[in-house]
Structure formats: C-alpha cells, structure tokens
Amino acid sequence: MSETNAQVRKPANAVSDAFVGKRLDADVLVIGGGPAGTWAAISAAANGARVVLADKGYCGTSGATAPSGTAVWYVPPTGDARERAKASRFEMGGQLAESVWMDRVLEQTWTNVQQLAQWGYPFPVDEFGEEQRTSVQGPEYMRLMRKRVKEAGARILDHSPALELHVNDDGAVAGAAGVNRQTGETWRVRAGAVVIATGGCAFLSRALGCNVLTGDGQLMAAEAGAELSGMEFSNAYGLGPAFASVTKSMFYKWATFYDEDGVKIDGAGSARGRGVIARELQTRKVFGCLDLADEQIRAWMRTAQPNFFLPFDRLGIDPFTQHFPVTLRLEGTVRGTGGLNVTGNDCATSVAGLYAAGDAATRELICGGFTGGGSHNAAWAMSSGFWAGAGAAGHARANRDATPGTLYHAGTVALQTTSAHARIDSEHIVKAVQDEVFPYERNWWRSADGLEDSLGRLDTLWAQLRASAPAQTAAEAVRAREAAAMVATARWMYRSAQQRTETRGMHRRVDYAATDDGQHHRLISGGLDDIWVRRQAVKSAVLTPENDGVFA
C-alpha cells in the first residue's frame, strides 16, 4: 500500500454522511467527457454497469477534440500496412513504444471507427463512393458521442468538475466529489470504480480547447497513490497564428516561414524545423504563409478543417498569399505522451479501482517519447477509453457485494482544513507556473541548471499551496485545484527530465544532446511533497533484419 494511501485514511479524513449536496451511486464513475471519457462510459454501460459521467465543461463541446478536426490512426489490416504504420513512429519516439500495444490500439481503433460509421457518423465519401475514415470532425464526433452516452443509460453531470477522489479502508478508489460550476451545488458519487479521462495539462496556454485541461485528474490520482510515466515527454508546443488559439498544425507542411523583412528562414518548418522557429521567436517575430499549397490542396484544406481558417477570415487575412505572425503555444501532456501509468491491458492504474484513459494516461505504449495532435492521440483515446470502461465495470462487478464501509477524502491542497489564514492566490500561482514552463529556453531546451532553477521555485509554490487555507467557495476551489494540478504536473515533468540525462523523443537536453542507449527505459514518477522517479524496463520492440521488419 502506498504512503499516500496510508496518509489518506485517517479518521479526520472520513467522508461525512452529513454531506449536503447531490449524492449518487454508480458502478462506474467516469471523470471527463471527451473522446476517452465517452468511450469509457459507453463501454462500461455495455458491460452492465450503472454509469455516471462528470464533465468539467459540457460533454460534447469541451476539451481539445470538440472544436477541431482530427486525424485518426486508422490503418487497414491488410498487407504490411500496420507494420509500416508502427515503424513510422517507433524511431521518432526513441524506441520506447511496444509492439503489442500498438497492435492492440490499431485493431481496437479499426473496430471503433467501424462502430462510429454504424452509428451514423458522416464520414466523407471520395470520388469512388468509398468512405474516408482516417479523420473526424470534432463537433460532429463529440455530438454523436454524447448522444450515444445518453442512449447507453449513463447519467451526465455537465459543468461539474471533480475536486477529489474518495478511497475505502483498503485504499481502493470508491468514488469522487466535485461541484457544479453553474449552480455551486456540491456532488458526491459513490462508485465501484473510477475512470480518469480528464485529458492532459496545457497550463492554460490558450491553445484551442485546452482551457479545461489543467492536469486535475493526474493530481487527484496521485493523491490516492497513483503513479505516472513519461512525464519528461511533456514539452510539446503547438504551432499556430499568434493572434489565435488554433494550434492544428498539419497544414503548415505547406508553409514557408519568414522573418520581419520577408526573408525566408532557412530550416524553419512545421515538423523537423519547429526548433528553428522556437529559436527565432526568442529574439524576433516569425511569419508564416501557406504559399506551397496549390489550388487543389487549398480547396481540400477548407473542407478538412474549416475552423482553422476562421481567425484568418475574421481579420481578412489570406493565409495562402499573405504573411501572418506565428507562435508556439505549450500544450504539455495534451500533445506530449506523459500521464498516469497504465499497469494492465484494461488500463488499470497502480491503485485498485482506478483506471486511466486518453491524454490523462501515458501514451508511451504506442508513441514512445514523441507524439503530436490527432492520429495516435485520437486512436489512443477511443481504444484506452473502451478498455478502461470495460475494466472498471469488471472491477465494480467483482466487488459489488463488498461491504461499503467508510470512505475517506483523498484530496489535499485547497480542500483539507488547516490552521493557516493565508488563502490561495490562484492567479498568482498559475502565472508563476507558466513563467517556468512556457519559455523555450527552459522547457523546449532543457539543462541541469535550468531544471534545478525552475524546480526550486516550483517546490516553493507547492509548499505555499500546502500551507494555505482551504478555498471558501466552489469557484475558488476549482481555480485552486487547477493551480495545484499545474504546479504538481510541472514538478513531475522537471524531476523526470532531470533523471533523463540524454535527448530522446521530444525531451531535449542541451547538456546531453545525444541519445544514450543505456537509458532505453521508462521513468515512473509520483509523490506530492517529495517527488520520486524510478526506472522501468521497456518490453522488447526492436526492428531487426532477421524478422523482416516485424517487431520482435
């Protein structure tokens, strides 16, 4: 049993039966209403579970997927297509992905996309009458998923962020509590199992759809004793216009980048040239223009991702002929691969009764140390959500006859009573965290001195949070928990980055610029006051000539 769990189960932390607010019972509570959360709810219900889904926003419109078009890692099971799909990301991710998990996700994604088609998702049709199922439009996709969750019999709590998990005498997660942001009413769900599908942490960088993605689920899980993995792979920056939040960067493969005088910047690009853009942005403005797209590509772009063009159209900018300023917005673990450590095929975590899916869970199993927007992320969300929902339903079913017993509050910062009088200044905390994780010289390029310097201030912020009085209102509690989650995420990120003394995947160390074969392992992390990091072996997944391109 973890030290964190032991700390939780104190008499003073017992959940009171005198709780005032909405009280619900369920077999499975899903926290988060994006693709991973909705697939989890549908899967759990299909396995006979009574399901409650709590969303921080409005299920179907909040989160990174809802406002965007996104590609899907949808590969037919014919010929060597899947082997080539696996190999294409294996090297980029530092050889940390595992063949078995890639196979599982490719197969489950294939099945789930077929299910979407049967449910009536309007996939576009090509000139031969064949549906093109390699991408989805977020608004239509999530509208359909909300509909299917309701038809499955699950109850949806909209605008209802969870604030903490509850655990039983055995340390197993057995529910959660939160608040309705619109009414201020508190809610509590006693559940046989909980799925964390709250997304990643983008540190309120104003990236599209990321305003609700502050790492809340990871904090709640860690308070209950859960472990994380791959948190060093968390410095993903999305490319987009400086005047808008849209960071869907696929179209920038047809872009040329220029300086303020209109001179082309050599080496700058959306994929492998993004570091050049980051370096230029440290001293001057950078401009882009989609001038490499021909008329046919331009027409396709307008239909593939119409929301990409909305900011340009509002300002009267033609991105195909006019130069526009660009920036890089940190998207952290949303496009990074770090998250809660998955310990089984059912996406269980290291804590009984707790499951993780989507961006809240590590994506190293299929991406290693590098991913981006859409594609693998979308496939992982629907696959891991499907497995986590089924796993949670099975756990709840197996323990349905157990005596409920006493439940305990797992939440700490901003929730537990202290003798302190100082209240949490959430706005100050958020800005202070952003000052440590936004700068390219601290997070895009990392160094021992820079990491130590940032961690000194982040540790101080955490100590301040720990010593502060609990929030007095529901709104304050939500903001304080977001601030605490961002501090915790940054500390897990940078402690892990300290331990990986090499450059691998998206993790770049200026003082260790080469990849070290001796560090072909995962980094598991956890803890709150004292962050710890340990190594974990990666199952063999190496391409060799002897197996003719098949993973060993």
Secondary structure, DSSP 8 states (H G I E B T S, - for coil): --HHHHHH--GGGB--TT--SEEEEEEEEEE--SHHHHHHHHHHHHTT--EEEE-SS-TTTSSSSTTSEEEB----SSTTHHHHHHHHHHTTTTT---HHHHHHHHHHHHHHHHHHHHHT----B-TTS-B--SEEEHHHHHHHHHHHHHHTT-EEETT--EEEEEE-TTS-EEEEEEE-TTT--EEEEEEEEEEE----B-TT---TT-TT-BSHHHHHHHHTT--EE-TTS--EEEEEETTS-----GGGGG-EEE-TTS-B-TT--SSTTHHHHHHHHTTS-EEEE-TT--HHHHHHHHHH-GGGGHHHHHHT--TTTS-EEEEEEEEHHHHS--EE---STT-B-SSTTEEE-GGGB--HHHHTT---SSBHHHHHHHHHHHHHHHHHHHHHHHTTTS-----EE---TTTS--S---B--HHHHHHHHHHHHS-IIIIISB-HHHHHHHHHHHHHHHHHHHTSB--SSHHHHHHHHHHHHHHHHHHHHHHHHHH--S-BTTB-BTTB-S--GGG-EEEEEE-SSS-EEEEEE-----B-GGGTT-B-
